[in-house]
Amino acid sequence: MLENLEQQPADALLALIKLHNADPRADKIDLGVGVYRTGEGDTPVFAAIKAAEQKLLETQDSKAYLGPEGDMGFVHALMPYVFGKDDPSKGGRIDGMQTPGGTGGVRLAAALAKKAGVQRIWMGVPSWPNHAQILADLGLELKTFAHSTKDGVVDMDALRAALAEAQPGDAVLLHGCCHNPTGIDYSNADWDEIAGLVKARGVLPVLDLAYQGLGYGMEEDAYGVRRVLAEVPEALIAYSCDKNFGMYRDRVGAVYAMVADPAQLSAVLSNGHTLARAAWSMPPDHGAAAVRLILEDEALTKLWLDELDTMRARMRQVRARLAGAGKAGAIDLAPLGGQNGLFSIVPLSGEQILKLRNDHGIYMAGSGRINVAGLTMGNIDKFIADLATVSA
């Protein structure tokens, strides 16, 4: 039986990491892997996380199973940041469960949507590659529309047309903020319109909030999610702490459901528990416990938010420097200044991307997506100059 399995292609990004690691050039630049880096090129453990882990080491008295729902203290501690401090449960209409990272959150949200009867999901492209892969694996039909225009702004006309074609019972997958891979986000005015369109068409919103705090701030970056939830009767929300707490390898995430009637919530969550039990049984505890301890401690919460502010300011500094350079050869870098989060797409051909890698030691995804945090004040001028060379 096993001989019937065909060799699958290697993950392109993982292959890129190996190529970068094997490159002996001292001035090589890694813009591929999606992790935050400091101005020195490091990806440190947050000081708030270190303190929480020390506290966990001293106080945790058991490693017994938690169950498929995971650490519900963690799940509930996040809710005021996602849904607002006044009434994060929306009168008992919202609750959730822990997942293995944001990927687990997206997977479980899509699986719940399918179990509820959704067969077709609409999504703007380009998108995070794993979105389409997850939906295909679940057997959901994917319908796509252009997320952004060639001018580097969101394509609201494409979204309007897609939602006009969508049928009641379909779902739409939307990035909450810091769009991956483009960095091009909906404005607050766009979200106001989107919320009304989603409500009018009767489609189920699936909101992926993977980078809260990396755009303009924790409150600002939650605007889109909250605006949609204020209009619709039900929704699914996937959340990741991997970026905004620096917990990449600990896989810290959650999925939340909002229902029309609080009495429906128990049934939805029970289905989530059943799906999780079959997929991963229960999520890893350590990272979620550390995040919970931070959010339960006022001093640690402040320390974490200060560290997040530093991350965001550094990425803004890089974007400002790129935008200030204007054109690098034929590439206009100005739009990058108004984009958000870790990622942007530089419009390069496959040949130009390969030339940057082979001739200049600059590694980026084949789509032209770059991780702006891979640029520092020490290497950004080289990047701009090399970009001008290959695109002239």
KEKE-3310 file (N, C-alpha, C; in steps of 0.2 Angstrom, whole numbers, plus 5000, padded with zeros to 4 digits):
npx = (5004:5009:5018:5011:5011:5016:5031:5031:5033:5047:5044:5044:5049:5055:5066:5072:5077:5087:5096:5100:5107:5117:5125:5140:5143:5147:5139:5127:5108:5094:5078:5067:5062:5048:5050:5052:5065:5078:5087:5100:5099:5094:5082:5075:5070:5056:5058:5047:5041:5052:5052:5039:5040:5049:5042:5032:5040:5043:5030:5021:5013:5010:5009:4998:4985:4976:4965:4955:4952:4962:4971:4961:4961:4971:4964:4953:4959:4965:4954:4949:4958:4956:4942:4938:4937:4926:4914:4920:4915:4903:4890:4889:4890:4902:4915:4930:4944:4960:4973:4985:4996:4993:4990:4984:4972:4966:4964:4955:4945:4941:4937:4926:4918:4915:4909:4897:4891:4896:4902:4909:4922:4927:4941:4954:4967:4985:4988:4992:5001:4997:4984:4976:4980:4976:4962:4960:4964:4954:4944:4936:4928:4937:4935:4942:4948:4955:4966:4973:4978:4988:4993:4996:4986:4972:4960:4945:4935:4936:4933:4920:4913:4915:4909:4896:4893:4894:4885:4872:4877:4889:4907:4918:4935:4946:4960:4964:4973:4989:4992:4997:5004:5006:5006:4997:4983:4966:4957:4950:4938:4936:4934:4922:4913:4915:4910:4896:4893:4896:4886:4875:4875:4874:4885:4897:4909:4926:4939:4956:4967:4982:4993:4991:4994:5006:5005:4998:4995:4988:4975:4971:4973:4964:4952:4945:4941:4932:4923:4917:4911:4902:4892:4887:4878:4885:4902:4919:4934:4952:4967:4983:4997:5010:5018:5016:5020:5032:5032:5035:5040:5033:5020:5007:4990:4973:4956:4940:4923:4908:4891:4874:4865:4867:4864:4868:4881:4888:4885:4893:4906:4908:4908:4920:4929:4928:4933:4946:4951:4952:4962:4973:4972:4976:4981:4999:5005:5014:5018:5006:5002:5012:5009:4997:5001:5007:4997:4989:4996:5000:5012:5020:5012:5013:5027:5027:5019:5027:5038:5032:5029:5042:5046:5036:5040:5053:5050:5043:5053:5061:5053:5050:5063:5065:5054:5058:5069:5064:5064:5071:5081:5070:5060:5048:5049:5041:5027:5029:5031:5018:5013:5009:5015:5025:5027:5030:5027:5039:5039:5046:5053:5054:5067:5074:5073:5081:5093:5096:5098:5109:5119:5120:5117:5105:5091:5074:5056:5049:5039:5042:5039:5045:5052:5052:5058:5070:5078:5090:5098:5110:5111:5102:5105:5113:5104:5094:5103:5107:5095:5092:5102:5098:5086:5087)
npy = (4994:5006:5009:5016:5029:5045:5054:5069:5087:5096:5108:5125:5136:5130:5124:5135:5140:5131:5133:5146:5144:5136:5145:5152:5166:5181:5192:5189:5189:5185:5185:5177:5167:5168:5176:5187:5199:5206:5222:5218:5206:5195:5183:5184:5177:5184:5195:5195:5183:5174:5178:5173:5160:5156:5158:5148:5137:5137:5136:5127:5112:5100:5089:5083:5078:5090:5090:5091:5105:5112:5125:5134:5145:5153:5154:5162:5173:5180:5185:5198:5206:5203:5204:5215:5225:5228:5218:5204:5192:5194:5194:5181:5174:5171:5160:5149:5138:5131:5130:5121:5132:5146:5140:5128:5134:5140:5128:5121:5130:5130:5117:5116:5125:5117:5106:5112:5114:5122:5122:5129:5141:5158:5168:5180:5182:5185:5174:5168:5153:5141:5142:5139:5126:5119:5121:5113:5100:5098:5096:5107:5118:5130:5147:5161:5178:5194:5201:5213:5227:5230:5242:5242:5243:5238:5228:5233:5232:5219:5212:5216:5211:5197:5194:5198:5187:5177:5164:5162:5153:5150:5153:5166:5170:5180:5191:5197:5208:5215:5209:5193:5187:5201:5213:5223:5230:5231:5247:5256:5261:5253:5241:5244:5244:5231:5223:5226:5221:5207:5204:5206:5197:5185:5176:5166:5173:5169:5173:5177:5181:5183:5192:5201:5217:5220:5228:5242:5243:5234:5237:5244:5235:5226:5231:5227:5214:5216:5225:5217:5207:5214:5216:5204:5188:5176:5169:5163:5163:5163:5163:5168:5167:5166:5175:5188:5186:5180:5166:5155:5141:5135:5134:5142:5145:5149:5145:5154:5154:5163:5164:5165:5163:5161:5149:5140:5139:5129:5117:5120:5121:5108:5101:5106:5101:5087:5087:5091:5082:5071:5075:5081:5077:5085:5101:5108:5112:5121:5134:5141:5141:5150:5162:5164:5167:5179:5187:5187:5195:5211:5218:5210:5210:5223:5223:5214:5221:5233:5227:5222:5234:5239:5230:5233:5246:5245:5238:5248:5257:5251:5250:5263:5268:5260:5265:5278:5277:5278:5274:5259:5254:5248:5246:5252:5257:5264:5261:5252:5258:5261:5249:5235:5225:5210:5207:5210:5211:5211:5217:5206:5197:5179:5176:5187:5186:5174:5179:5188:5180:5171:5180:5190:5185:5186:5181:5176:5172:5164:5171:5184:5189:5197:5196:5209:5212:5205:5214:5226:5241:5239:5231:5236:5245:5239:5229:5238:5243:5231:5227:5237:5235:5222:5225:5235)
npz = (5000:5004:4994:4985:4987:4981:4979:4987:4984:4991:5004:4999:5006:5017:5011:5006:5018:5021:5010:5012:5025:5021:5013:5012:5012:5020:5020:5017:5016:5024:5019:5020:5029:5041:5054:5067:5068:5078:5077:5077:5070:5077:5084:5098:5114:5122:5136:5144:5142:5147:5160:5164:5161:5171:5182:5180:5180:5194:5200:5193:5196:5190:5176:5170:5159:5150:5142:5126:5125:5130:5139:5147:5154:5148:5135:5139:5145:5134:5127:5130:5124:5110:5108:5115:5130:5137:5135:5132:5129:5122:5128:5132:5120:5114:5114:5116:5112:5115:5103:5093:5089:5077:5065:5068:5073:5062:5054:5063:5063:5050:5048:5057:5051:5039:5045:5050:5038:5028:5012:5003:5002:5001:4996:4997:4986:4983:4997:5013:5010:5016:5019:5008:5006:5018:5016:5005:5009:5018:5009:5005:4994:4986:4982:4974:4974:4969:4981:4981:4971:4957:4960:4973:4983:4992:4984:4983:4974:4969:4980:4983:4971:4973:4985:4981:4972:4981:4990:5002:5016:5011:5016:5020:5020:5029:5032:5048:5051:5046:5033:5026:5012:5008:5016:5014:5020:5024:5026:5040:5036:5025:5032:5038:5028:5023:5034:5033:5020:5022:5031:5024:5014:5020:5023:5031:5041:5042:5052:5052:5063:5065:5068:5078:5085:5078:5068:5070:5083:5098:5101:5089:5079:5080:5075:5063:5065:5076:5071:5061:5069:5076:5067:5062:5064:5068:5068:5065:5073:5071:5080:5083:5094:5091:5084:5090:5103:5102:5101:5092:5090:5100:5097:5099:5100:5096:5094:5091:5093:5088:5091:5087:5097:5114:5119:5109:5109:5117:5109:5098:5103:5108:5096:5091:5101:5098:5085:5087:5096:5087:5079:5085:5098:5111:5114:5115:5131:5137:5131:5130:5144:5148:5142:5147:5161:5159:5155:5166:5175:5180:5179:5171:5159:5155:5152:5142:5132:5130:5124:5113:5107:5104:5094:5084:5081:5076:5064:5058:5056:5047:5036:5033:5029:5018:5010:5009:5001:4988:4972:4967:4955:4944:4953:4963:4979:4988:4991:5001:5013:5019:5022:5032:5046:5046:5032:5015:4997:4984:4968:4958:4945:4943:4938:4942:4956:4958:4953:4963:4973:4969:4965:4974:4987:4993:5000:4996:4996:4982:4977:4978:4991:5005:5021:5031:5043:5042:5037:5042:5049:5046:5034:5025:5015:5006:5002:4995:4985:4978:4974:4965:4955:4950:4944:4936)
capx = (5000:5013:5022:5006:5012:5021:5035:5029:5039:5049:5041:5049:5052:5060:5071:5076:5081:5093:5100:5103:5111:5123:5128:5146:5145:5146:5134:5120:5103:5088:5071:5062:5058:5044:5051:5054:5072:5080:5092:5106:5097:5092:5075:5076:5064:5054:5059:5041:5041:5057:5049:5033:5043:5053:5036:5029:5044:5042:5023:5017:5014:5007:5009:4993:4982:4971:4959:4956:4951:4968:4972:4955:4963:4974:4959:4949:4964:4966:4948:4948:4962:4953:4935:4936:4937:4919:4911:4923:4911:4897:4884:4889:4890:4909:4920:4934:4948:4967:4975:4993:4997:4987:4988:4979:4966:4963:4962:4949:4939:4938:4934:4920:4913:4913:4904:4891:4887:4899:4905:4913:4925:4930:4948:4958:4974:4988:4986:4996:5000:4994:4977:4973:4982:4971:4955:4960:4964:4947:4939:4932:4929:4940:4934:4947:4947:4961:4966:4976:4979:4995:4996:4998:4981:4967:4955:4938:4930:4936:4930:4913:4911:4916:4903:4890:4892:4894:4878:4871:4880:4896:4911:4924:4941:4949:4965:4962:4978:4996:4991:5002:5011:5007:5007:4992:4978:4960:4957:4944:4932:4935:4931:4915:4909:4915:4905:4889:4892:4896:4880:4869:4875:4873:4890:4900:4916:4932:4944:4962:4970:4988:4998:4988:5000:5012:5003:4997:4994:4984:4968:4970:4974:4958:4946:4942:4938:4927:4918:4913:4907:4897:4886:4885:4876:4890:4908:4924:4940:4958:4971:4990:5002:5017:5022:5016:5023:5038:5032:5035:5041:5029:5014:5002:4985:4966:4950:4934:4916:4903:4885:4868:4861:4872:4862:4871:4888:4890:4886:4898:4912:4908:4911:4927:4933:4928:4938:4953:4953:4954:4967:4979:4970:4976:4987:5004:5003:5019:5018:4999:5003:5017:5005:4992:5004:5009:4991:4986:5001:5000:5018:5022:5008:5016:5033:5026:5017:5033:5042:5029:5030:5048:5045:5033:5043:5058:5048:5041:5059:5064:5048:5052:5069:5063:5050:5062:5074:5060:5064:5078:5080:5063:5056:5045:5048:5037:5021:5030:5030:5011:5010:5009:5017:5032:5028:5028:5029:5042:5037:5052:5052:5058:5074:5077:5074:5086:5099:5098:5101:5115:5124:5121:5116:5099:5086:5067:5052:5049:5033:5044:5038:5050:5051:5055:5062:5076:5082:5093:5101:5117:5111:5097:5107:5115:5098:5092:5108:5107:5088:5092:5106:5095:5079:5088)
capy = (5000:5013:5011:5020:5036:5048:5059:5076:5092:5099:5115:5129:5140:5127:5123:5141:5141:5127:5136:5151:5142:5133:5150:5155:5173:5184:5198:5186:5192:5180:5188:5172:5164:5173:5177:5194:5199:5213:5226:5214:5200:5190:5182:5183:5175:5190:5195:5193:5175:5172:5178:5169:5153:5155:5157:5142:5132:5137:5135:5121:5106:5094:5089:5079:5080:5096:5089:5094:5112:5115:5129:5138:5151:5156:5156:5168:5179:5183:5187:5206:5209:5201:5206:5221:5224:5229:5212:5200:5186:5197:5192:5173:5172:5170:5156:5146:5133:5132:5126:5121:5138:5149:5135:5124:5138:5140:5121:5119:5134:5127:5110:5117:5127:5112:5102:5116:5114:5126:5119:5134:5147:5163:5170:5185:5180:5180:5173:5163:5147:5136:5143:5135:5119:5117:5120:5107:5094:5097:5095:5112:5122:5137:5152:5166:5185:5198:5204:5219:5229:5231:5249:5241:5245:5233:5228:5232:5230:5212:5209:5217:5206:5190:5194:5198:5181:5172:5162:5161:5147:5151:5157:5171:5170:5187:5192:5202:5213:5213:5203:5189:5190:5207:5218:5227:5229:5235:5252:5255:5262:5246:5236:5246:5241:5223:5220:5226:5216:5200:5203:5206:5191:5179:5172:5165:5176:5166:5179:5175:5186:5180:5196:5207:5221:5221:5234:5249:5242:5229:5239:5246:5229:5222:5235:5224:5208:5218:5228:5212:5204:5219:5216:5197:5184:5171:5169:5159:5167:5159:5167:5165:5170:5164:5181:5194:5184:5176:5159:5151:5134:5132:5133:5144:5148:5148:5147:5156:5154:5167:5161:5170:5162:5158:5142:5136:5139:5122:5112:5122:5119:5101:5099:5108:5096:5081:5087:5092:5075:5066:5078:5081:5075:5091:5106:5108:5117:5126:5141:5144:5143:5156:5168:5165:5170:5186:5191:5188:5199:5217:5220:5206:5212:5229:5222:5211:5226:5237:5223:5222:5241:5239:5226:5237:5252:5243:5237:5254:5260:5248:5252:5271:5268:5258:5270:5284:5276:5279:5268:5255:5252:5249:5244:5257:5255:5269:5258:5248:5262:5261:5243:5233:5218:5207:5205:5214:5208:5216:5214:5204:5191:5173:5176:5192:5183:5170:5183:5191:5174:5168:5185:5194:5182:5189:5175:5178:5168:5164:5175:5190:5190:5198:5198:5216:5211:5202:5220:5230:5247:5237:5228:5238:5249:5233:5226:5243:5244:5225:5227:5242:5231:5217:5227:5241)
capz = (5000:5005:4988:4981:4989:4977:4982:4987:4983:4997:5006:4996:5011:5021:5006:5005:5024:5020:5005:5016:5030:5018:5010:5016:5011:5027:5019:5015:5019:5024:5020:5018:5035:5044:5061:5069:5070:5080:5073:5076:5067:5082:5086:5105:5118:5125:5143:5148:5142:5151:5167:5165:5161:5177:5187:5178:5183:5201:5202:5190:5200:5187:5168:5168:5153:5151:5138:5120:5125:5132:5144:5146:5157:5142:5130:5141:5146:5127:5124:5130:5119:5104:5107:5118:5137:5140:5136:5127:5127:5119:5132:5132:5113:5111:5118:5112:5114:5113:5097:5091:5084:5072:5060:5071:5074:5055:5053:5067:5061:5043:5050:5061:5046:5035:5049:5050:5032:5023:5007:4998:5005:4997:4999:4993:4984:4986:5004:5016:5006:5020:5019:5002:5008:5023:5014:5000:5013:5021:5004:5004:4988:4987:4977:4975:4971:4970:4987:4980:4964:4955:4963:4980:4988:4992:4978:4986:4969:4968:4986:4982:4966:4976:4990:4977:4969:4986:4992:5010:5018:5010:5020:5018:5025:5029:5037:5052:5050:5044:5028:5024:5011:5005:5020:5012:5025:5024:5031:5045:5032:5021:5036:5039:5022:5023:5039:5030:5014:5024:5034:5019:5010:5024:5023:5037:5041:5046:5053:5054:5067:5067:5069:5081:5088:5074:5063:5073:5091:5099:5100:5082:5074:5081:5073:5058:5068:5080:5067:5058:5074:5078:5062:5060:5070:5070:5065:5068:5073:5072:5083:5085:5098:5089:5082:5095:5109:5100:5103:5086:5091:5106:5094:5104:5096:5099:5089:5095:5089:5090:5089:5087:5103:5118:5120:5104:5110:5119:5104:5093:5106:5108:5090:5091:5105:5095:5080:5090:5099:5082:5075:5089:5105:5115:5112:5119:5136:5140:5129:5132:5151:5149:5140:5153:5167:5157:5155:5173:5179:5177:5177:5165:5153:5153:5149:5135:5127:5129:5119:5106:5104:5101:5088:5079:5079:5072:5057:5055:5054:5041:5031:5032:5026:5011:5006:5008:4995:4982:4967:4967:4948:4941:4958:4968:4986:4992:4994:5007:5019:5021:5023:5039:5048:5044:5025:5009:4991:4980:4961:4954:4941:4945:4936:4946:4962:4957:4952:4969:4978:4967:4964:4980:4993:4996:4999:4997:4993:4974:4975:4979:4997:5009:5028:5032:5049:5040:5035:5047:5047:5043:5028:5021:5009:5002:4999:4990:4980:4974:4970:4959:4950:4946:4941:4931)
cpx = (5004:5017:5017:5007:5017:5025:5032:5034:5040:5045:5047:5053:5057:5066:5076:5080:5088:5098:5104:5108:5118:5128:5134:5147:5143:5141:5128:5114:5097:5082:5066:5058:5054:5044:5053:5062:5074:5085:5098:5105:5095:5085:5075:5069:5062:5056:5053:5040:5046:5054:5043:5035:5046:5047:5033:5033:5044:5035:5020:5018:5011:5008:5004:4989:4977:4965:4960:4955:4957:4967:4966:4956:4967:4969:4955:4953:4965:4960:4947:4952:4960:4947:4933:4935:4930:4915:4914:4919:4904:4891:4884:4889:4896:4912:4925:4938:4955:4968:4983:4994:4991:4985:4983:4972:4963:4961:4956:4943:4936:4935:4927:4915:4911:4908:4897:4888:4890:4903:4910:4916:4928:4936:4951:4965:4978:4987:4992:4996:4996:4987:4974:4975:4978:4964:4955:4960:4958:4942:4934:4933:4932:4938:4939:4945:4954:4961:4968:4977:4986:4998:4997:4993:4976:4962:4948:4933:4930:4932:4922:4910:4910:4910:4896:4888:4891:4886:4878:4873:4887:4900:4916:4929:4945:4954:4963:4966:4984:4996:4997:5000:5011:5008:5001:4985:4972:4960:4951:4938:4931:4931:4923:4910:4909:4910:4898:4888:4892:4889:4874:4869:4874:4879:4894:4907:4920:4937:4950:4966:4977:4994:4996:4994:5006:5011:5003:4997:4989:4976:4966:4969:4967:4951:4942:4938:4931:4921:4914:4908:4901:4891:4883:4883:4881:4896:4913:4930:4946:4963:4978:4994:5009:5021:5022:5018:5030:5038:5032:5035:5037:5022:5008:4996:4978:4961:4944:4928:4912:4896:4880:4865:4866:4870:4866:4878:4891:4890:4891:4905:4913:4911:4918:4931:4934:4933:4945:4955:4955:4960:4974:4978:4970:4982:4992:5003:5007:5018:5011:4999:5007:5013:5000:4995:5005:5002:4987:4990:5002:5007:5021:5018:5011:5023:5032:5024:5022:5037:5039:5029:5037:5049:5042:5036:5049:5056:5046:5047:5062:5059:5049:5058:5068:5059:5054:5067:5070:5061:5071:5078:5073:5058:5054:5045:5044:5031:5023:5030:5023:5008:5012:5012:5024:5033:5026:5030:5033:5041:5043:5050:5056:5065:5078:5078:5080:5093:5101:5101:5108:5121:5125:5119:5110:5093:5079:5063:5051:5043:5036:5042:5044:5048:5055:5059:5069:5081:5084:5096:5108:5117:5106:5099:5110:5109:5095:5096:5107:5100:5089:5097:5102:5088:5080:5086)
cpy = (5006:5014:5015:5027:5039:5053:5066:5081:5095:5106:5120:5134:5137:5125:5129:5142:5137:5130:5142:5149:5139:5139:5153:5162:5177:5190:5195:5189:5187:5184:5183:5170:5170:5174:5184:5193:5206:5216:5223:5207:5194:5189:5179:5180:5182:5189:5193:5186:5172:5172:5174:5161:5151:5154:5151:5136:5131:5134:5129:5115:5099:5094:5084:5082:5086:5094:5093:5102:5116:5120:5135:5145:5156:5159:5162:5174:5183:5187:5195:5209:5208:5205:5212:5220:5224:5222:5207:5194:5188:5193:5184:5170:5170:5165:5153:5140:5134:5127:5126:5127:5141:5144:5130:5127:5138:5133:5119:5124:5132:5121:5111:5120:5122:5107:5105:5116:5118:5121:5123:5140:5152:5166:5175:5182:5186:5180:5169:5156:5141:5136:5138:5127:5116:5116:5114:5101:5093:5095:5101:5116:5129:5141:5158:5173:5189:5201:5212:5221:5229:5238:5248:5243:5239:5234:5227:5230:5223:5209:5210:5212:5199:5189:5194:5191:5175:5170:5161:5154:5146:5154:5161:5171:5176:5187:5198:5209:5210:5207:5200:5186:5197:5213:5224:5226:5233:5241:5251:5256:5256:5241:5237:5243:5234:5220:5221:5222:5209:5199:5202:5200:5185:5174:5172:5168:5171:5171:5176:5180:5183:5185:5202:5211:5223:5226:5241:5248:5236:5231:5241:5240:5225:5225:5230:5218:5211:5221:5223:5209:5208:5218:5209:5193:5179:5172:5165:5163:5163:5164:5164:5170:5169:5170:5187:5192:5180:5169:5154:5144:5131:5131:5135:5148:5146:5148:5149:5155:5159:5165:5166:5169:5159:5151:5137:5135:5132:5117:5113:5119:5112:5098:5100:5103:5090:5081:5088:5085:5070:5069:5078:5080:5081:5095:5106:5114:5122:5133:5144:5146:5149:5162:5169:5169:5177:5190:5192:5192:5205:5220:5216:5208:5218:5228:5219:5217:5231:5233:5223:5229:5242:5236:5230:5243:5251:5241:5243:5258:5258:5250:5259:5271:5266:5263:5276:5284:5277:5273:5265:5251:5253:5248:5250:5255:5259:5266:5254:5251:5262:5254:5240:5226:5216:5207:5210:5210:5213:5213:5213:5198:5185:5173:5182:5190:5178:5173:5186:5186:5172:5174:5189:5191:5184:5183:5178:5173:5169:5169:5183:5193:5191:5199:5204:5216:5208:5208:5224:5236:5245:5234:5231:5242:5244:5230:5231:5243:5237:5225:5231:5238:5226:5219:5233:5239)
cpz = (5000:4998:4983:4982:4984:4981:4982:4987:4990:4998:5003:5001:5015:5017:5006:5012:5023:5015:5009:5021:5027:5014:5014:5016:5018:5026:5017:5019:5019:5025:5019:5024:5039:5051:5062:5071:5073:5075:5072:5073:5071:5083:5093:5108:5122:5133:5147:5148:5147:5158:5169:5165:5168:5182:5186:5181:5190:5204:5199:5194:5197:5179:5166:5162:5155:5147:5131:5120:5127:5138:5144:5149:5152:5137:5133:5143:5139:5125:5125:5125:5111:5103:5111:5126:5140:5141:5131:5125:5123:5122:5131:5125:5110:5116:5113:5115:5111:5107:5096:5086:5080:5067:5062:5072:5067:5053:5056:5065:5054:5044:5053:5055:5041:5039:5050:5044:5026:5018:5002:5002:5000:5000:4994:4992:4981:4994:5007:5013:5010:5020:5014:5004:5013:5020:5009:5004:5016:5016:5003:4997:4989:4981:4978:4971:4973:4977:4986:4973:4963:4958:4970:4985:4987:4987:4981:4980:4968:4974:4985:4977:4969:4980:4986:4974:4975:4988:5000:5011:5016:5016:5017:5023:5024:5034:5041:5052:5048:5039:5026:5017:5009:5010:5019:5016:5023:5029:5035:5041:5027:5026:5038:5034:5022:5028:5036:5024:5017:5027:5029:5015:5014:5024:5030:5037:5045:5046:5056:5057:5069:5069:5073:5085:5084:5069:5066:5081:5092:5098:5092:5077:5075:5078:5068:5061:5072:5076:5063:5063:5076:5073:5061:5066:5072:5066:5068:5067:5075:5075:5084:5089:5096:5087:5088:5102:5108:5101:5097:5087:5096:5103:5099:5100:5099:5093:5094:5090:5092:5087:5090:5094:5108:5120:5115:5105:5112:5114:5099:5096:5107:5102:5089:5095:5102:5089:5082:5093:5093:5078:5079:5097:5110:5113:5117:5125:5138:5138:5131:5140:5152:5147:5145:5159:5165:5158:5162:5178:5176:5175:5171:5159:5151:5150:5142:5130:5126:5123:5113:5103:5101:5094:5082:5077:5075:5065:5054:5052:5048:5035:5028:5028:5019:5007:5005:5002:4988:4977:4967:4960:4946:4947:4963:4975:4991:4995:5001:5014:5022:5023:5030:5040:5046:5036:5020:5003:4986:4973:4957:4950:4944:4944:4940:4953:4963:4957:4959:4974:4976:4967:4970:4987:4997:4995:5001:4994:4985:4972:4976:4986:5001:5017:5030:5038:5048:5038:5042:5045:5044:5036:5023:5015:5004:4998:4993:4984:4975:4971:4964:4953:4946:4942:4936:4924)
residu = (MET:LEU:GLU:ASN:LEU:GLU:GLN:GLN:PRO:ALA:ASP:ALA:LEU:LEU:ALA:LEU:ILE:LYS:LEU:HIS:ASN:ALA:ASP:PRO:ARG:ALA:ASP:LYS:ILE:ASP:LEU:GLY:VAL:GLY:VAL:TYR:ARG:THR:GLY:GLU:GLY:ASP:THR:PRO:VAL:PHE:ALA:ALA:ILE:LYS:ALA:ALA:GLU:GLN:LYS:LEU:LEU:GLU:THR:GLN:ASP:SER:LYS:ALA:TYR:LEU:GLY:PRO:GLU:GLY:ASP:MET:GLY:PHE:VAL:HIS:ALA:LEU:MET:PRO:TYR:VAL:PHE:GLY:LYS:ASP:ASP:PRO:SER:LYS:GLY:GLY:ARG:ILE:ASP:GLY:MET:GLN:THR:PRO:GLY:GLY:THR:GLY:GLY:VAL:ARG:LEU:ALA:ALA:ALA:LEU:ALA:LYS:LYS:ALA:GLY:VAL:GLN:ARG:ILE:TRP:MET:GLY:VAL:PRO:SER:TRP:PRO:ASN:HIS:ALA:GLN:ILE:LEU:ALA:ASP:LEU:GLY:LEU:GLU:LEU:LYS:THR:PHE:ALA:HIS:SER:THR:LYS:ASP:GLY:VAL:VAL:ASP:MET:ASP:ALA:LEU:ARG:ALA:ALA:LEU:ALA:GLU:ALA:GLN:PRO:GLY:ASP:ALA:VAL:LEU:LEU:HIS:GLY:CYS:CYS:HIS:ASN:PRO:THR:GLY:ILE:ASP:TYR:SER:ASN:ALA:ASP:TRP:ASP:GLU:ILE:ALA:GLY:LEU:VAL:LYS:ALA:ARG:GLY:VAL:LEU:PRO:VAL:LEU:ASP:LEU:ALA:TYR:GLN:GLY:LEU:GLY:TYR:GLY:MET:GLU:GLU:ASP:ALA:TYR:GLY:VAL:ARG:ARG:VAL:LEU:ALA:GLU:VAL:PRO:GLU:ALA:LEU:ILE:ALA:TYR:SER:CYS:ASP:LYS:ASN:PHE:GLY:MET:TYR:ARG:ASP:ARG:VAL:GLY:ALA:VAL:TYR:ALA:MET:VAL:ALA:ASP:PRO:ALA:GLN:LEU:SER:ALA:VAL:LEU:SER:ASN:GLY:HIS:THR:LEU:ALA:ARG:ALA:ALA:TRP:SER:MET:PRO:PRO:ASP:HIS:GLY:ALA:ALA:ALA:VAL:ARG:LEU:ILE:LEU:GLU:ASP:GLU:ALA:LEU:THR:LYS:LEU:TRP:LEU:ASP:GLU:LEU:ASP:THR:MET:ARG:ALA:ARG:MET:ARG:GLN:VAL:ARG:ALA:ARG:LEU:ALA:GLY:ALA:GLY:LYS:ALA:GLY:ALA:ILE:ASP:LEU:ALA:PRO:LEU:GLY:GLY:GLN:ASN:GLY:LEU:PHE:SER:ILE:VAL:PRO:LEU:SER:GLY:GLU:GLN:ILE:LEU:LYS:LEU:ARG:ASN:ASP:HIS:GLY:ILE:TYR:MET:ALA:GLY:SER:GLY:ARG:ILE:ASN:VAL:ALA:GLY:LEU:THR:MET:GLY:ASN:ILE:ASP:LYS:PHE:ILE:ALA:ASP:LEU:ALA:THR:VAL:SER:ALA)
# end
